[in-house]
Amino acid sequence: MHVIFGGAFNGKRAFVEKKLAGRHVQWIDAGEELPTTLFLDKEILVITGFETLQQDQLNIWFTHLKKWDAEKEVYVIANEIGRGIVPMEASMRKLRDDVGRFYQQLFAVAESVTRIWYGIPQTIKGDVHNENLH
């Protein structure tokens, strides 16, 4: 599994699209219903949209991501939320905490983790030389 994370509109999707250009990719939005089947002709899954999900939903997604990672190449695009700022509303604090714990789980099992900061990739985990960043 490969995780690409960064702030909103920092170039994460463009980075993944460029990296996977010409390959058979299935894009999945985690904010929509969990897919019951995967396209057999797709060699790569790219999953986005975790930043609005609650803990129980994130747990289900984590189980599926680990399973899919054994079958296909999986990329997760993760929006960083909060940047360390604690929201005033309890519901927003819970959401930030839930997503933060989910990202910690993802990062722990990921083969590579890349941060995108205004279009500039930085490898946090994994072999920099095998990333094919450019």
N, CA, C and O atoms as a GROMACS GRO file, in nm:
protein
  536
    1MET      N    1   0.085  -0.117   0.000
    1MET     CA    2   0.000   0.000   0.000
    1MET      C    3   0.089   0.124   0.000
    1MET      O    4   0.194   0.128   0.064
    2HIS      N    5   0.044   0.224  -0.074
    2HIS     CA    6   0.116   0.350  -0.083
    2HIS      C    7   0.022   0.461  -0.038
    2HIS      O    8  -0.091   0.471  -0.087
    3VAL      N    9   0.067   0.544   0.055
    3VAL     CA   10  -0.014   0.653   0.106
    3VAL      C   11   0.048   0.785   0.060
    3VAL      O   12   0.167   0.808   0.077
    4ILE      N   13  -0.036   0.870   0.001
    4ILE     CA   14   0.006   1.003  -0.041
    4ILE      C   15  -0.080   1.100   0.041
    4ILE      O   16  -0.203   1.095   0.033
    5PHE      N   17  -0.017   1.187   0.119
    5PHE     CA   18  -0.095   1.276   0.203
    5PHE      C   19  -0.046   1.419   0.193
    5PHE      O   20   0.066   1.445   0.148
    6GLY      N   21  -0.130   1.509   0.235
    6GLY     CA   22  -0.098   1.651   0.235
    6GLY      C   23  -0.225   1.731   0.252
    6GLY      O   24  -0.334   1.674   0.265
    7GLY      N   25  -0.211   1.860   0.253
    7GLY     CA   26  -0.326   1.948   0.268
    7GLY      C   27  -0.414   1.947   0.145
    7GLY      O   28  -0.376   1.897   0.039
    8ALA      N   29  -0.533   2.002   0.162
    8ALA     CA   30  -0.627   2.011   0.050
    8ALA      C   31  -0.566   2.095  -0.062
    8ALA      O   32  -0.503   2.197  -0.037
    9PHE      N   33  -0.585   2.050  -0.184
    9PHE     CA   34  -0.541   2.122  -0.304
    9PHE      C   35  -0.390   2.147  -0.306
    9PHE      O   36  -0.344   2.252  -0.350
   10ASN      N   37  -0.313   2.049  -0.258
   10ASN     CA   38  -0.168   2.059  -0.260
   10ASN      C   39  -0.105   1.977  -0.372
   10ASN      O   40   0.018   1.973  -0.384
   11GLY      N   41  -0.186   1.911  -0.456
   11GLY     CA   42  -0.133   1.839  -0.571
   11GLY      C   43  -0.124   1.689  -0.554
   11GLY      O   44  -0.054   1.623  -0.631
   12LYS      N   45  -0.193   1.634  -0.455
   12LYS     CA   46  -0.186   1.489  -0.431
   12LYS      C   47  -0.241   1.409  -0.548
   12LYS      O   48  -0.177   1.316  -0.596
   13ARG      N   49  -0.360   1.446  -0.595
   13ARG     CA   50  -0.424   1.373  -0.704
   13ARG      C   51  -0.340   1.384  -0.832
   13ARG      O   52  -0.321   1.284  -0.902
   14ALA      N   53  -0.292   1.503  -0.862
   14ALA     CA   54  -0.209   1.522  -0.982
   14ALA      C   55  -0.083   1.436  -0.974
   14ALA      O   56  -0.040   1.380  -1.075
   15PHE      N   57  -0.024   1.427  -0.855
   15PHE     CA   58   0.095   1.344  -0.835
   15PHE      C   59   0.064   1.198  -0.866
   15PHE      O   60   0.141   1.132  -0.937
   16VAL      N   61  -0.047   1.148  -0.812
   16VAL     CA   62  -0.086   1.008  -0.833
   16VAL      C   63  -0.121   0.984  -0.980
   16VAL      O   64  -0.080   0.883  -1.038
   17GLU      N   65  -0.195   1.075  -1.041
   17GLU     CA   66  -0.231   1.060  -1.182
   17GLU      C   67  -0.107   1.053  -1.270
   17GLU      O   68  -0.100   0.970  -1.361
   18LYS      N   69  -0.010   1.137  -1.243
   18LYS     CA   70   0.115   1.136  -1.322
   18LYS      C   71   0.192   1.007  -1.298
   18LYS      O   72   0.244   0.946  -1.393
   19LYS      N   73   0.200   0.965  -1.174
   19LYS     CA   74   0.274   0.844  -1.138
   19LYS      C   75   0.212   0.719  -1.203
   19LYS      O   76   0.285   0.627  -1.241
   20LEU      N   77   0.080   0.717  -1.215
   20LEU     CA   78   0.010   0.598  -1.264
   20LEU      C   79  -0.039   0.612  -1.408
   20LEU      O   80  -0.117   0.530  -1.456
   21ALA      N   81   0.007   0.714  -1.477
   21ALA     CA   82  -0.037   0.739  -1.615
   21ALA      C   83  -0.014   0.615  -1.702
   21ALA      O   84   0.092   0.554  -1.698
   22GLY      N   85  -0.116   0.580  -1.779
   22GLY     CA   86  -0.106   0.466  -1.870
   22GLY      C   87  -0.137   0.332  -1.807
   22GLY      O   88  -0.138   0.230  -1.877
   23ARG      N   89  -0.161   0.328  -1.677
   23ARG     CA   90  -0.193   0.202  -1.610
   23ARG      C   91  -0.343   0.193  -1.586
   23ARG      O   92  -0.414   0.294  -1.591
   24HIS      N   93  -0.392   0.074  -1.561
   24HIS     CA   94  -0.534   0.051  -1.541
   24HIS      C   95  -0.570   0.074  -1.395
   24HIS      O   96  -0.538  -0.006  -1.307
   25VAL      N   97  -0.639   0.186  -1.370
   25VAL     CA   98  -0.665   0.231  -1.234
   25VAL      C   99  -0.815   0.238  -1.207
   25VAL      O  100  -0.892   0.286  -1.291
   26GLN      N  101  -0.857   0.190  -1.091
   26GLN     CA  102  -0.994   0.207  -1.043
   26GLN      C  103  -0.990   0.308  -0.929
   26GLN      O  104  -0.925   0.285  -0.827
   27TRP      N  105  -1.059   0.420  -0.948
   27TRP     CA  106  -1.068   0.524  -0.845
   27TRP      C  107  -1.191   0.498  -0.759
   27TRP      O  108  -1.299   0.472  -0.812
   28ILE      N  109  -1.174   0.506  -0.628
   28ILE     CA  110  -1.282   0.482  -0.534
   28ILE      C  111  -1.288   0.597  -0.436
   28ILE      O  112  -1.186   0.639  -0.382
   29ASP      N  113  -1.410   0.650  -0.412
   29ASP     CA  114  -1.431   0.755  -0.314
   29ASP      C  115  -1.488   0.691  -0.188
   29ASP      O  116  -1.598   0.636  -0.189
   30ALA      N  117  -1.412   0.697  -0.079
   30ALA     CA  118  -1.455   0.634   0.046
   30ALA      C  119  -1.578   0.702   0.104
   30ALA      O  120  -1.647   0.644   0.188
   31GLY      N  121  -1.608   0.823   0.061
   31GLY     CA  122  -1.727   0.893   0.108
   31GLY      C  123  -1.854   0.837   0.048
   31GLY      O  124  -1.964   0.865   0.095
   32GLU      N  125  -1.840   0.756  -0.058
   32GLU     CA  126  -1.954   0.690  -0.118
   32GLU      C  127  -1.963   0.548  -0.062
   32GLU      O  128  -1.885   0.511   0.026
   33GLU      N  129  -2.056   0.473  -0.111
   33GLU     CA  130  -2.076   0.336  -0.062
   33GLU      C  131  -1.955   0.248  -0.091
   33GLU      O  132  -1.893   0.258  -0.198
   34LEU      N  133  -1.921   0.163   0.003
   34LEU     CA  134  -1.810   0.069  -0.013
   34LEU      C  135  -1.838  -0.023  -0.131
   34LEU      O  136  -1.943  -0.087  -0.136
   35PRO      N  137  -1.746  -0.030  -0.228
   35PRO     CA  138  -1.773  -0.116  -0.344
   35PRO      C  139  -1.777  -0.264  -0.304
   35PRO      O  140  -1.695  -0.311  -0.224
   36THR      N  141  -1.873  -0.335  -0.359
   36THR     CA  142  -1.885  -0.477  -0.328
   36THR      C  143  -1.796  -0.562  -0.417
   36THR      O  144  -1.759  -0.674  -0.381
   37THR      N  145  -1.762  -0.510  -0.534
   37THR     CA  146  -1.672  -0.582  -0.625
   37THR      C  147  -1.570  -0.484  -0.682
   37THR      O  148  -1.595  -0.364  -0.691
   38LEU      N  149  -1.456  -0.538  -0.718
   38LEU     CA  150  -1.352  -0.460  -0.783
   38LEU      C  151  -1.347  -0.499  -0.930
   38LEU      O  152  -1.377  -0.613  -0.965
   39PHE      N  153  -1.310  -0.406  -1.014
   39PHE     CA  154  -1.298  -0.436  -1.156
   39PHE      C  155  -1.177  -0.526  -1.178
   39PHE      O  156  -1.066  -0.492  -1.136
   40LEU      N  157  -1.198  -0.639  -1.241
   40LEU     CA  158  -1.089  -0.734  -1.263
   40LEU      C  159  -0.982  -0.681  -1.357
   40LEU      O  160  -0.866  -0.719  -1.347
   41ASP      N  161  -1.021  -0.591  -1.450
   41ASP     CA  162  -0.924  -0.539  -1.546
   41ASP      C  163  -0.839  -0.426  -1.489
   41ASP      O  164  -0.750  -0.376  -1.558
   42LYS      N  165  -0.864  -0.387  -1.366
   42LYS     CA  166  -0.787  -0.279  -1.303
   42LYS      C  167  -0.679  -0.339  -1.215
   42LYS      O  168  -0.708  -0.421  -1.127
   43GLU      N  169  -0.555  -0.299  -1.238
   43GLU     CA  170  -0.443  -0.351  -1.160
   43GLU      C  171  -0.415  -0.269  -1.035
   43GLU      O  172  -0.347  -0.314  -0.943
   44ILE      N  173  -0.469  -0.146  -1.032
   44ILE     CA  174  -0.439  -0.053  -0.924
   44ILE      C  175  -0.569   0.007  -0.870
   44ILE      O  176  -0.660   0.039  -0.946
   45LEU      N  177  -0.576   0.021  -0.738
   45LEU     CA  178  -0.687   0.090  -0.673
   45LEU      C  179  -0.633   0.219  -0.613
   45LEU      O  180  -0.528   0.220  -0.550
   46VAL      N  181  -0.707   0.329  -0.633
   46VAL     CA  182  -0.676   0.455  -0.567
   46VAL      C  183  -0.800   0.494  -0.488
   46VAL      O  184  -0.908   0.509  -0.544
   47ILE      N  185  -0.782   0.511  -0.358
   47ILE     CA  186  -0.895   0.540  -0.270
   47ILE      C  187  -0.873   0.676  -0.205
   47ILE      O  188  -0.766   0.705  -0.153
   48THR      N  189  -0.977   0.759  -0.209
   48THR     CA  190  -0.973   0.894  -0.152
   48THR      C  191  -1.096   0.914  -0.063
   48THR      O  192  -1.185   0.828  -0.058
   49GLY      N  193  -1.101   1.027   0.007
   49GLY     CA  194  -1.224   1.069   0.073
   49GLY      C  195  -1.248   1.018   0.214
   49GLY      O  196  -1.363   1.000   0.253
   50PHE      N  197  -1.144   0.993   0.290
   50PHE     CA  198  -1.161   0.940   0.426
   50PHE      C  199  -1.188   1.047   0.531
   50PHE      O  200  -1.230   1.016   0.642
   51GLU      N  201  -1.165   1.172   0.497
   51GLU     CA  202  -1.162   1.278   0.598
   51GLU      C  203  -1.298   1.316   0.657
   51GLU      O  204  -1.303   1.402   0.744
   52THR      N  205  -1.406   1.256   0.611
   52THR     CA  206  -1.538   1.286   0.668
   52THR      C  207  -1.602   1.165   0.736
   52THR      O  208  -1.715   1.172   0.782
   53LEU      N  209  -1.528   1.053   0.741
   53LEU     CA  210  -1.585   0.929   0.794
   53LEU      C  211  -1.565   0.916   0.944
   53LEU      O  212  -1.468   0.968   1.000
   54GLN      N  213  -1.658   0.846   1.007
   54GLN     CA  214  -1.651   0.820   1.150
   54GLN      C  215  -1.571   0.693   1.178
   54GLN      O  216  -1.542   0.616   1.086
   55GLN      N  217  -1.535   0.671   1.304
   55GLN     CA  218  -1.448   0.561   1.344
   55GLN      C  219  -1.496   0.424   1.295
   55GLN      O  220  -1.416   0.346   1.244
   56ASP      N  221  -1.626   0.394   1.309
   56ASP     CA  222  -1.676   0.263   1.267
   56ASP      C  223  -1.660   0.244   1.116
   56ASP      O  224  -1.626   0.135   1.071
   57GLN      N  225  -1.685   0.349   1.038
   57GLN     CA  226  -1.666   0.341   0.893
   57GLN      C  227  -1.518   0.324   0.857
   57GLN      O  228  -1.483   0.246   0.768
   58LEU      N  229  -1.433   0.397   0.927
   58LEU     CA  230  -1.288   0.388   0.901
   58LEU      C  231  -1.236   0.248   0.932
   58LEU      O  232  -1.149   0.197   0.860
   59ASN      N  233  -1.287   0.186   1.038
   59ASN     CA  234  -1.246   0.050   1.072
   59ASN      C  235  -1.281  -0.047   0.960
   59ASN      O  236  -1.201  -0.134   0.925
   60ILE      N  237  -1.400  -0.033   0.903
   60ILE     CA  238  -1.442  -0.119   0.792
   60ILE      C  239  -1.351  -0.097   0.671
   60ILE      O  240  -1.306  -0.193   0.608
   61TRP      N  241  -1.324   0.029   0.640
   61TRP     CA  242  -1.236   0.060   0.526
   61TRP      C  243  -1.096   0.003   0.548
   61TRP      O  244  -1.036  -0.051   0.454
   62PHE      N  245  -1.044   0.014   0.670
   62PHE     CA  246  -0.909  -0.036   0.697
   62PHE      C  247  -0.901  -0.186   0.670
   62PHE      O  248  -0.804  -0.234   0.612
   63THR      N  249  -1.002  -0.260   0.713
   63THR     CA  250  -1.007  -0.404   0.687
   63THR      C  251  -1.005  -0.433   0.537
   63THR      O  252  -0.932  -0.520   0.492
   64HIS      N  253  -1.085  -0.360   0.462
   64HIS     CA  254  -1.089  -0.380   0.316
   64HIS      C  255  -0.959  -0.339   0.249
   64HIS      O  256  -0.912  -0.407   0.158
   65LEU      N  257  -0.900  -0.230   0.293
   65LEU     CA  258  -0.773  -0.185   0.233
   65LEU      C  259  -0.665  -0.291   0.250
   65LEU      O  260  -0.590  -0.319   0.156
   66LYS      N  261  -0.655  -0.350   0.369
   66LYS     CA  262  -0.554  -0.454   0.391
   66LYS      C  263  -0.580  -0.575   0.302
   66LYS      O  264  -0.486  -0.634   0.248
   67LYS      N  265  -0.706  -0.613   0.287
   67LYS     CA  266  -0.742  -0.726   0.202
   67LYS      C  267  -0.709  -0.695   0.056
   67LYS      O  268  -0.646  -0.776  -0.012
   68TRP      N  269  -0.750  -0.579   0.009
   68TRP     CA  270  -0.725  -0.540  -0.131
   68TRP      C  271  -0.576  -0.528  -0.159
   68TRP      O  272  -0.530  -0.559  -0.269
   69ASP      N  273  -0.500  -0.483  -0.059
   69ASP     CA  274  -0.355  -0.466  -0.078
   69ASP      C  275  -0.287  -0.600  -0.107
   69ASP      O  276  -0.182  -0.603  -0.171
   70ALA      N  277  -0.346  -0.709  -0.061
   70ALA     CA  278  -0.290  -0.841  -0.090
   70ALA      C  279  -0.322  -0.884  -0.234
   70ALA      O  280  -0.257  -0.973  -0.288
   71GLU      N  281  -0.424  -0.821  -0.295
   71GLU     CA  282  -0.469  -0.860  -0.428
   71GLU      C  283  -0.424  -0.766  -0.539
   71GLU      O  284  -0.400  -0.810  -0.652
   72LYS      N  285  -0.412  -0.638  -0.508
   72LYS     CA  286  -0.381  -0.537  -0.608
   72LYS      C  287  -0.284  -0.435  -0.549
   72LYS      O  288  -0.253  -0.437  -0.430
   73GLU      N  289  -0.237  -0.346  -0.635
   73GLU     CA  290  -0.156  -0.234  -0.588
   73GLU      C  291  -0.252  -0.126  -0.540
   73GLU      O  292  -0.341  -0.085  -0.615
   74VAL      N  293  -0.236  -0.079  -0.417
   74VAL     CA  294  -0.330   0.014  -0.356
   74VAL      C  295  -0.260   0.145  -0.324
   74VAL      O  296  -0.152   0.147  -0.264
   75TYR      N  297  -0.324   0.256  -0.365
   75TYR     CA  298  -0.280   0.390  -0.331
   75TYR      C  299  -0.392   0.456  -0.252
   75TYR      O  300  -0.508   0.450  -0.292
   76VAL      N  301  -0.356   0.520  -0.142
   76VAL     CA  302  -0.453   0.594  -0.062
   76VAL      C  303  -0.412   0.741  -0.066
   76VAL      O  304  -0.298   0.775  -0.034
   77ILE      N  305  -0.505   0.827  -0.104
   77ILE     CA  306  -0.482   0.971  -0.100
   77ILE      C  307  -0.550   1.023   0.026
   77ILE      O  308  -0.672   1.013   0.041
   78ALA      N  309  -0.470   1.078   0.117
   78ALA     CA  310  -0.519   1.120   0.248
   78ALA      C  311  -0.505   1.271   0.264
   78ALA      O  312  -0.396   1.326   0.254
   79ASN      N  313  -0.618   1.336   0.289
   79ASN     CA  314  -0.616   1.479   0.319
   79ASN      C  315  -0.581   1.500   0.465
   79ASN      O  316  -0.650   1.448   0.553
   80GLU      N  317  -0.477   1.574   0.489
   80GLU     CA  318  -0.440   1.610   0.626
   80GLU      C  319  -0.546   1.709   0.674
   80GLU      O  320  -0.579   1.805   0.605
   81ILE      N  321  -0.598   1.684   0.793
   81ILE     CA  322  -0.697   1.777   0.847
   81ILE      C  323  -0.651   1.829   0.981
   81ILE      O  324  -0.602   1.754   1.065
   82GLY      N  325  -0.667   1.956   1.001
   82GLY     CA  326  -0.639   2.016   1.130
   82GLY      C  327  -0.504   2.086   1.144
   82GLY      O  328  -0.496   2.192   1.205
   83ARG      N  329  -0.399   2.027   1.087
   83ARG     CA  330  -0.263   2.082   1.102
   83ARG      C  331  -0.231   2.116   1.247
   83ARG      O  332  -0.166   2.215   1.276
   84GLY      N  333  -0.280   2.030   1.338
   84GLY     CA  334  -0.250   2.048   1.479
   84GLY      C  335  -0.342   2.144   1.552
   84GLY      O  336  -0.331   2.161   1.673
   85ILE      N  337  -0.434   2.206   1.479
   85ILE     CA  338  -0.528   2.298   1.542
   85ILE      C  339  -0.646   2.218   1.596
   85ILE      O  340  -0.707   2.140   1.523
   86VAL      N  341  -0.678   2.238   1.722
   86VAL     CA  342  -0.789   2.165   1.785
   86VAL      C  343  -0.919   2.241   1.761
   86VAL      O  344  -0.932   2.356   1.802
   87PRO      N  345  -1.016   2.176   1.693
   87PRO     CA  346  -1.144   2.244   1.667
   87PRO      C  347  -1.221   2.272   1.796
   87PRO      O  348  -1.207   2.202   1.896
   88MET      N  349  -1.303   2.376   1.792
   88MET     CA  350  -1.384   2.414   1.908
   88MET      C  351  -1.497   2.315   1.931
   88MET      O  352  -1.526   2.280   2.046
   89GLU      N  353  -1.563   2.269   1.824
   89GLU     CA  354  -1.677   2.179   1.837
   89GLU      C  355  -1.631   2.037   1.870
   89GLU      O  356  -1.535   1.986   1.811
   90ALA      N  357  -1.700   1.974   1.963
   90ALA     CA  358  -1.666   1.838   2.004
   90ALA      C  359  -1.675   1.740   1.887
   90ALA      O  360  -1.590   1.651   1.873
   91SER      N  361  -1.777   1.756   1.803
   91SER     CA  362  -1.794   1.663   1.690
   91SER      C  363  -1.678   1.675   1.591
   91SER      O  364  -1.634   1.574   1.535
   92MET      N  365  -1.628   1.796   1.571
   92MET     CA  366  -1.514   1.816   1.480
   92MET      C  367  -1.384   1.763   1.543
   92MET      O  368  -1.297   1.712   1.472
   93ARG      N  369  -1.370   1.776   1.675
   93ARG     CA  370  -1.252   1.719   1.743
   93ARG      C  371  -1.253   1.567   1.729
   93ARG      O  372  -1.150   1.506   1.703
   94LYS      N  373  -1.372   1.506   1.747
   94LYS     CA  374  -1.382   1.361   1.735
   94LYS      C  375  -1.347   1.317   1.593
   94LYS      O  376  -1.274   1.220   1.575
   95LEU      N  377  -1.398   1.387   1.494
   95LEU     CA  378  -1.369   1.354   1.355
   95LEU      C  379  -1.219   1.363   1.329
   95LEU      O  380  -1.160   1.272   1.270
   96ARG      N  381  -1.156   1.471   1.373
   96ARG     CA  382  -1.012   1.488   1.355
   96ARG      C  383  -0.935   1.376   1.424
   96ARG      O  384  -0.839   1.323   1.367
   97ASP      N  385  -0.976   1.340   1.544
   97ASP     CA  386  -0.909   1.232   1.618
   97ASP      C  387  -0.928   1.097   1.550
   97ASP      O  388  -0.833   1.019   1.537
   98ASP      N  389  -1.051   1.068   1.506
   98ASP     CA  390  -1.080   0.941   1.439
   98ASP      C  391  -0.996   0.927   1.312
   98ASP      O  392  -0.932   0.823   1.290
   99VAL      N  393  -0.997   1.029   1.230
   99VAL     CA  394  -0.921   1.024   1.104
   99VAL      C  395  -0.771   1.017   1.133
   99VAL      O  396  -0.698   0.947   1.064
  100GLY      N  397  -0.726   1.089   1.234
  100GLY     CA  398  -0.584   1.085   1.271
  100GLY      C  399  -0.539   0.945   1.312
  100GLY      O  400  -0.432   0.900   1.272
  101ARG      N  401  -0.621   0.876   1.392
  101ARG     CA  402  -0.587   0.739   1.433
  101ARG      C  403  -0.589   0.645   1.312
  101ARG      O  404  -0.504   0.556   1.301
  102PHE      N  405  -0.685   0.663   1.222
  102PHE     CA  406  -0.693   0.584   1.100
  102PHE      C  407  -0.567   0.604   1.015
  102PHE      O  408  -0.509   0.507   0.966
  103TYR      N  409  -0.525   0.729   0.998
  103TYR     CA  410  -0.403   0.756   0.921
  103TYR      C  411  -0.281   0.692   0.988
  103TYR      O  412  -0.192   0.643   0.918
  104GLN      N  413  -0.275   0.692   1.120
  104GLN     CA  414  -0.163   0.626   1.188
  104GLN      C  415  -0.159   0.478   1.154
  104GLN      O  416  -0.052   0.422   1.130
  105GLN      N  417  -0.275   0.412   1.152
  105GLN     CA  418  -0.282   0.271   1.114
  105GLN      C  419  -0.234   0.252   0.969
  105GLN      O  420  -0.156   0.162   0.941
  106LEU      N  421  -0.283   0.337   0.879
  106LEU     CA  422  -0.243   0.327   0.738
  106LEU      C  423  -0.093   0.344   0.722
  106LEU      O  424  -0.028   0.265   0.653
  107PHE      N  425  -0.038   0.447   0.784
  107PHE     CA  426   0.104   0.475   0.770
  107PHE      C  427   0.188   0.359   0.823
  107PHE      O  428   0.294   0.328   0.767
  108ALA      N  429   0.142   0.294   0.929
  108ALA     CA  430   0.216   0.183   0.988
  108ALA      C  431   0.227   0.064   0.893
  108ALA      O  432   0.331  -0.001   0.889
  109VAL      N  433   0.121   0.036   0.818
  109VAL     CA  434   0.122  -0.081   0.730
  109VAL      C  435   0.164  -0.047   0.587
  109VAL      O  436   0.188  -0.138   0.506
  110ALA      N  437   0.173   0.080   0.555
  110ALA     CA  438   0.206   0.121   0.418
  110ALA      C  439   0.350   0.087   0.382
  110ALA      O  440   0.440   0.098   0.464
  111GLU      N  441   0.367   0.047   0.257
  111GLU     CA  442   0.501   0.023   0.202
  111GLU      C  443   0.574   0.156   0.182
  111GLU      O  444   0.694   0.167   0.205
  112SER      N  445   0.497   0.258   0.138
  112SER     CA  446   0.556   0.390   0.121
  112SER      C  447   0.456   0.497   0.163
  112SER      O  448   0.335   0.479   0.153
  113VAL      N  449   0.511   0.608   0.210
  113VAL     CA  450   0.431   0.725   0.248
  113VAL      C  451   0.500   0.846   0.188
  113VAL      O  452   0.619   0.870   0.210
  114THR      N  453   0.422   0.923   0.112
  114THR     CA  454   0.475   1.043   0.048
  114THR      C  455   0.390   1.163   0.086
  114THR      O  456   0.267   1.160   0.072
  115ARG      N  457   0.455   1.268   0.134
  115ARG     CA  458   0.386   1.393   0.164
  115ARG      C  459   0.398   1.484   0.042
  115ARG      O  460   0.506   1.498  -0.015
  116ILE      N  461   0.287   1.546   0.005
  116ILE     CA  462   0.287   1.644  -0.104
  116ILE      C  463   0.263   1.780  -0.041
  116ILE      O  464   0.161   1.803   0.023
  117TRP      N  465   0.356   1.869  -0.062
  117TRP     CA  466   0.344   2.004  -0.008
  117TRP      C  467   0.353   2.100  -0.126
  117TRP      O  468   0.460   2.126  -0.179
  118TYR      N  469   0.237   2.154  -0.165
  118TYR     CA  470   0.227   2.245  -0.279
  118TYR      C  471   0.296   2.189  -0.403
  118TYR      O  472   0.374   2.258  -0.470
  119GLY      N  473   0.264   2.063  -0.432
  119GLY     CA  474   0.313   1.998  -0.552
  119GLY      C  475   0.450   1.934  -0.541
  119GLY      O  476   0.495   1.869  -0.635
  120ILE      N  477   0.517   1.951  -0.428
  120ILE     CA  478   0.651   1.895  -0.411
  120ILE      C  479   0.642   1.768  -0.326
  120ILE      O  480   0.600   1.774  -0.210
  121PRO      N  481   0.680   1.652  -0.384
  121PRO     CA  482   0.674   1.527  -0.307
  121PRO      C  483   0.794   1.510  -0.215
  121PRO      O  484   0.906   1.545  -0.249
  122GLN      N  485   0.767   1.455  -0.098
  122GLN     CA  486   0.872   1.421  -0.003
  122GLN      C  487   0.842   1.282   0.051
  122GLN      O  488   0.737   1.260   0.112
  123THR      N  489   0.934   1.188   0.028
  123THR     CA  490   0.914   1.052   0.076
  123THR      C  491   0.941   1.049   0.227
  123THR      O  492   1.048   1.087   0.273
  124ILE      N  493   0.842   1.004   0.302
  124ILE     CA  494   0.851   0.993   0.447
  124ILE      C  495   0.889   0.850   0.486
  124ILE      O  496   0.962   0.828   0.583
  125LYS      N  497   0.839   0.754   0.408
  125LYS     CA  498   0.863   0.613   0.437
  125LYS      C  499   0.877   0.540   0.304
  125LYS      O  500   0.802   0.567   0.210
  126GLY      N  501   0.972   0.450   0.297
  126GLY     CA  502   0.991   0.372   0.175
  126GLY      C  503   1.122   0.412   0.108
  126GLY      O  504   1.192   0.503   0.152
  127ASP      N  505   1.153   0.342   0.000
  127ASP     CA  506   1.277   0.363  -0.073
  127ASP      C  507   1.262   0.480  -0.169
  127ASP      O  508   1.186   0.473  -0.265
  128VAL      N  509   1.333   0.587  -0.143
  128VAL     CA  510   1.326   0.708  -0.225
  128VAL      C  511   1.362   0.676  -0.370
  128VAL      O  512   1.301   0.731  -0.461
  129HIS      N  513   1.457   0.590  -0.392
  129HIS     CA  514   1.506   0.564  -0.527
  129HIS      C  515   1.408   0.482  -0.610
  129HIS      O  516   1.415   0.484  -0.733
  130ASN      N  517   1.318   0.412  -0.546
  130ASN     CA  518   1.220   0.331  -0.619
  130ASN      C  519   1.084   0.399  -0.631
  130ASN      O  520   0.989   0.337  -0.678
  131GLU      N  521   1.074   0.522  -0.589
  131GLU     CA  522   0.947   0.593  -0.591
  131GLU      C  523   0.908   0.642  -0.730
  131GLU      O  524   0.790   0.664  -0.755
  132ASN      N  525   1.004   0.660  -0.822
  132ASN     CA  526   0.973   0.716  -0.955
  132ASN      C  527   0.889   0.843  -0.941
  132ASN      O  528   0.782   0.854  -0.999
  133LEU      N  529   0.939   0.935  -0.864
  133LEU     CA  530   0.864   1.056  -0.834
  133LEU      C  531   0.848   1.149  -0.953
  133LEU      O  532   0.753   1.226  -0.959
  134HIS      N  533   0.938   1.143  -1.046
  134HIS     CA  534   0.932   1.241  -1.156
  134HIS      C  535   0.903   1.173  -1.287
  134HIS      O  536   0.894   1.239  -1.390
   0.00000   0.00000   0.00000
